[in-house]
């Protein structure tokens, strides 16, 4: 009995699979950053002023800046009273976590811990910085209250 060979249809390659994967990964990353409960900002490492290229909703809520107010502005101008040397020192330092005071849009001081992460392109060049902020205001308030109680206890 002879076997019958059926013609095989050629499989068409998926159009631009690498581009599709890149766009899917990018959309996934944006969704994850947007859903994150910590304030996040993305800074352009190629800009001398380290301008903001992205902020998530938590950043908007915590600091009071809408995305359209923050984008394109230096992080130093937004949060650190224009202290660009401070931001450059933070980005150049080996430590990636700092306890600082930042100011929101309303001018109120916010005690924060900032964590910084570098993002490199496929060519190895630094393209962006990710700045994640955690609120330390309650910790600092409790520390101040504790110091006050210690002072009262030490008084004659």
Buried (B, 14 or more C-beta within 10 A) or exposed (E): EEEEEEEEEEEEEEEEEEEEEEEEEEEEEEEEBEEBEBBBBBBBBEEEBBBBBBBBBBBBEBBBBEEEBBBEBBBBBBBBEEBBEBBBEBBEEEEBEBEBBBBBBEEEEBBBBBBBEEEEEEEEEEBBBBBBBBBBEEEBEEEEEEEEEEEEEEEE
